Amino acid sequence: MPIFIVDDDAAILSSAQFMLEGEGYTVATFESGSKLIAAFPQAKPCCIVIDYVLPDMTGLDAYERVRSSGGTAPVIIITGHPSAAIREKVRQAGLPLVEKAFVEDLLGAIEAIGPLH
């Protein structure tokens, strides 16, 4: 089962995919929340990493729509701008938040979910 990564920044998608595949994970990438949502309910990722700021919706909006489409995979929100308001919204949703200077932090958050391989 792949890890889904959602970000409108091609460099972030590429670097996260490279890092995670180097650790043995299978990765699928999406440039927008709507492209992620279109993959459900057929998709069965083991984890979803979603940027908070997307061109078509927030990461939390994408998370809610994935859940309403039957998605049950754990979700990690990433952001390059971790304002207090964003931190509070993500905390209230009960999701982990990782800053985009994230290589070790993202890998740690994914591994904290449990065995995904």
KETOR-221412 format. One record per residue (C-alpha): y, x, z. Coordinates in nm, 3 decimals. Each point is the difference from the previous one (the first is absolute). Layout:
BEGIN
@py Y | px X | pz Z
...
***
This chain:
BEGIN
@py 0.000 | px 0.000 | pz 0.000
@py 0.337 | px 0.145 | pz -0.096
@py 0.316 | px 0.048 | pz 0.197
@py 0.282 | px -0.189 | pz -0.172
@py 0.342 | px 0.168 | pz -0.001
@py 0.309 | px -0.203 | pz -0.095
@py 0.330 | px 0.178 | pz -0.070
@py 0.260 | px -0.015 | pz -0.277
@py 0.048 | px 0.380 | pz 0.018
@py -0.242 | px 0.166 | pz -0.244
@py 0.025 | px 0.333 | pz 0.187
@py -0.108 | px -0.163 | pz 0.328
@py -0.290 | px -0.177 | pz -0.173
@py -0.112 | px 0.321 | pz -0.164
@py 0.024 | px 0.219 | pz 0.310
@py -0.169 | px -0.256 | pz 0.228
@py -0.277 | px -0.053 | pz -0.255
@py -0.052 | px 0.376 | pz -0.039
@py -0.013 | px 0.053 | pz 0.378
@py -0.238 | px -0.287 | pz 0.071
@py -0.233 | px 0.077 | pz -0.291
@py -0.009 | px 0.359 | pz 0.127
@py -0.134 | px -0.143 | pz 0.327
@py -0.273 | px -0.189 | pz -0.185
@py 0.159 | px -0.346 | pz -0.022
@py 0.012 | px -0.217 | pz -0.309
@py 0.357 | px -0.114 | pz -0.071
@py 0.161 | px -0.273 | pz -0.211
@py 0.377 | px -0.010 | pz -0.043
@py 0.248 | px -0.282 | pz -0.064
@py 0.372 | px 0.021 | pz -0.084
@py 0.100 | px -0.336 | pz 0.152
@py -0.102 | px -0.265 | pz 0.246
@py -0.068 | px -0.249 | pz -0.278
@py -0.246 | px 0.240 | pz -0.167
@py -0.179 | px 0.043 | pz 0.333
@py -0.013 | px -0.377 | pz 0.057
@py -0.139 | px -0.055 | pz -0.351
@py -0.307 | px 0.204 | pz 0.102
@py -0.096 | px -0.256 | pz 0.268
@py -0.227 | px -0.175 | pz 0.093
@py -0.243 | px 0.203 | pz -0.217
@py 0.112 | px 0.336 | pz 0.140
@py -0.182 | px 0.146 | pz 0.298
@py 0.197 | px 0.307 | pz 0.115
@py -0.091 | px 0.173 | pz 0.324
@py 0.370 | px 0.050 | pz 0.085
@py 0.340 | px -0.081 | pz -0.153
@py 0.302 | px 0.231 | pz 0.032
@py 0.319 | px -0.188 | pz -0.095
@py 0.355 | px 0.131 | pz -0.030
@py 0.244 | px -0.218 | pz 0.195
@py 0.259 | px 0.005 | pz -0.282
@py -0.144 | px -0.121 | pz -0.330
@py 0.188 | px -0.123 | pz -0.308
@py -0.130 | px -0.356 | pz 0.023
@py -0.055 | px -0.063 | pz 0.374
@py -0.029 | px 0.180 | pz 0.332
@py -0.326 | px 0.159 | pz 0.106
@py -0.028 | px -0.262 | pz 0.273
@py 0.039 | px -0.278 | pz -0.259
@py -0.278 | px 0.163 | pz -0.206
@py -0.215 | px 0.026 | pz 0.314
@py 0.046 | px -0.372 | pz 0.075
@py -0.084 | px -0.099 | pz -0.358
@py -0.310 | px 0.221 | pz -0.003
@py -0.115 | px -0.166 | pz 0.324
@py 0.062 | px -0.347 | pz -0.141
@py -0.205 | px 0.100 | pz -0.308
@py -0.298 | px 0.087 | pz 0.217
@py 0.059 | px 0.374 | pz 0.042
@py -0.131 | px 0.133 | pz 0.330
@py 0.036 | px 0.379 | pz -0.038
@py 0.204 | px 0.188 | pz 0.261
@py 0.360 | px 0.063 | pz -0.109
@py 0.231 | px 0.295 | pz 0.066
@py 0.372 | px -0.030 | pz -0.081
@py 0.181 | px 0.312 | pz -0.123
@py 0.374 | px 0.055 | pz -0.034
@py 0.250 | px 0.270 | pz -0.077
@py 0.267 | px -0.184 | pz 0.201
@py -0.144 | px -0.091 | pz 0.341
@py 0.296 | px -0.193 | pz 0.139
@py -0.026 | px -0.170 | pz 0.337
@py -0.014 | px -0.339 | pz -0.175
@py -0.289 | px 0.105 | pz -0.223
@py -0.185 | px 0.154 | pz 0.295
@py 0.039 | px -0.324 | pz 0.195
@py -0.117 | px -0.224 | pz -0.287
@py -0.307 | px 0.216 | pz -0.060
@py -0.075 | px 0.014 | pz 0.373
@py 0.024 | px -0.378 | pz 0.025
@py -0.247 | px -0.028 | pz -0.289
@py -0.238 | px 0.221 | pz 0.198
@py -0.023 | px 0.266 | pz -0.270
@py 0.027 | px 0.378 | pz 0.016
@py 0.311 | px 0.158 | pz -0.156
@py -0.008 | px 0.346 | pz -0.157
@py 0.306 | px 0.188 | pz -0.129
@py -0.026 | px 0.128 | pz -0.358
@py 0.008 | px 0.366 | pz 0.099
@py -0.348 | px -0.102 | pz 0.088
@py -0.287 | px 0.211 | pz -0.122
@py -0.167 | px 0.060 | pz 0.337
@py 0.136 | px -0.321 | pz 0.155
@py -0.141 | px -0.220 | pz -0.278
@py -0.339 | px 0.168 | pz 0.011
@py -0.003 | px -0.041 | pz 0.381
@py 0.092 | px -0.370 | pz -0.026
@py -0.276 | px -0.061 | pz -0.255
@py -0.258 | px 0.187 | pz 0.209
@py 0.109 | px -0.196 | pz 0.311
@py -0.114 | px -0.321 | pz -0.173
@py -0.357 | px 0.123 | pz 0.020
@py -0.266 | px 0.107 | pz -0.246
@py 0.108 | px -0.100 | pz -0.351
@py -0.234 | px 0.211 | pz -0.214
***
